[in-house]
Each structure stands twice: as structure tokens, then as C-alpha cells.
Amino acid sequence: MPESRMQRFCKGLRNAFSLEDPLGPLTDEDRELLDKIACAIARRQMTIPAILLLESLRPLNYIGSQAMVFLRPFLTGIIHPGNYDRFTEIMERREGIAALVQAIEAEKTRTKELSQ
């Protein structure tokens, strides 16, 4: 028997306040993509502004990822569509911004050590 509207609503409401991520933990491929992004940010010497922006937008990570979906047609001419879609999925996750900030900080530390 198909689910009623109320059953679907209750099922969705249970997931809305769940602390577990339905997409699961970040994979090695996801972390590799975040490392590439962090390297590009560090190469442009934008680590501090990037970290400041990401930390201030952390509570709005899902809304930001949906804005990325909206901007996809304009940005996929510059960025590979597969990587863009994966990055959007990473930013939907609760730990996505934290993982990107950690990757940026690690890259910043690495480039600082190499320059000395």
C-alpha cells in the first residue's frame, strides 16, 4: 500500500533533525578534491579570507550548496562538471565546511614550511 502524505511527512521530519549524515562520511576521493581546492586557495594566497568566509557561513551550509546548484550552468564552463557536482554534495554535508577548512589550514601550514 502506498505511503500517505502524513506518513511521508513524519518520515521526512524524523530525518530533518537527525545528527547522522544520510550521505555517510567523506570518502578519500572527497578529501582529495578538498585538498585540490585548498591548494588552489593557498596558491592564490587567499587562505585567511577563505577560512573567514567558510566559518561565517557554516550554519548556512545547505543553503549555500543549493545556491551552488543554481549557479551550476554558469560555473561548469570554468570548472569540470563532475568535480563541481561532487563539491556541491560535500558542501551539503554537516562536516563539509569543517573538512574544507581543515584542508586549507593544512595546506597553509605545508606551504609555510616549504617557504622557510
Contacts in CASP RR format, 6 or more apart in sequence:
PFRMAT RR
TARGET T0000
AUTHOR 0000-0000-0000
METHOD contacts of the structure
MODEL  1
MPESRMQRFCKGLRNAFSLEDPLGPLTDEDRELLDKIACAIARRQMTIPA
ILLLESLRPLNYIGSQAMVFLRPFLTGIIHPGNYDRFTEIMERREGIAAL
VQAIEAEKTRTKELSQ
3 11 0 8 1.000
15 22 0 8 1.000
19 94 0 8 1.000
21 93 0 8 1.000
21 94 0 8 1.000
21 95 0 8 1.000
23 89 0 8 1.000
23 92 0 8 1.000
23 93 0 8 1.000
24 93 0 8 1.000
25 95 0 8 1.000
26 34 0 8 1.000
26 90 0 8 1.000
26 93 0 8 1.000
26 95 0 8 1.000
26 96 0 8 1.000
26 99 0 8 1.000
29 86 0 8 1.000
30 86 0 8 1.000
30 90 0 8 1.000
30 99 0 8 1.000
31 99 0 8 1.000
31 103 0 8 1.000
33 83 0 8 1.000
33 86 0 8 1.000
33 87 0 8 1.000
33 90 0 8 1.000
34 90 0 8 1.000
34 96 0 8 1.000
34 99 0 8 1.000
34 100 0 8 1.000
34 103 0 8 1.000
35 103 0 8 1.000
35 107 0 8 1.000
37 87 0 8 1.000
37 100 0 8 1.000
37 103 0 8 1.000
38 100 0 8 1.000
38 103 0 8 1.000
38 104 0 8 1.000
38 106 0 8 1.000
38 107 0 8 1.000
39 107 0 8 1.000
41 47 0 8 1.000
41 50 0 8 1.000
41 104 0 8 1.000
41 107 0 8 1.000
42 104 0 8 1.000
42 107 0 8 1.000
42 108 0 8 1.000
42 111 0 8 1.000
47 104 0 8 1.000
47 105 0 8 1.000
47 107 0 8 1.000
47 108 0 8 1.000
50 104 0 8 1.000
51 101 0 8 1.000
51 104 0 8 1.000
51 105 0 8 1.000
54 97 0 8 1.000
54 100 0 8 1.000
54 101 0 8 1.000
54 104 0 8 1.000
55 97 0 8 1.000
55 101 0 8 1.000
57 64 0 8 1.000
57 97 0 8 1.000
58 97 0 8 1.000
58 98 0 8 1.000
61 91 0 8 1.000
61 92 0 8 1.000
61 93 0 8 1.000
61 94 0 8 1.000
61 96 0 8 1.000
61 97 0 8 1.000
62 92 0 8 1.000
64 91 0 8 1.000
65 88 0 8 1.000
65 89 0 8 1.000
65 91 0 8 1.000
65 92 0 8 1.000
68 75 0 8 1.000
68 84 0 8 1.000
68 87 0 8 1.000
68 88 0 8 1.000
68 91 0 8 1.000
69 88 0 8 1.000
72 81 0 8 1.000
72 84 0 8 1.000
72 85 0 8 1.000
72 88 0 8 1.000
75 84 0 8 1.000
76 84 0 8 1.000
90 96 0 8 1.000
90 99 0 8 1.000
90 100 0 8 1.000
91 97 0 8 1.000
91 100 0 8 1.000
END
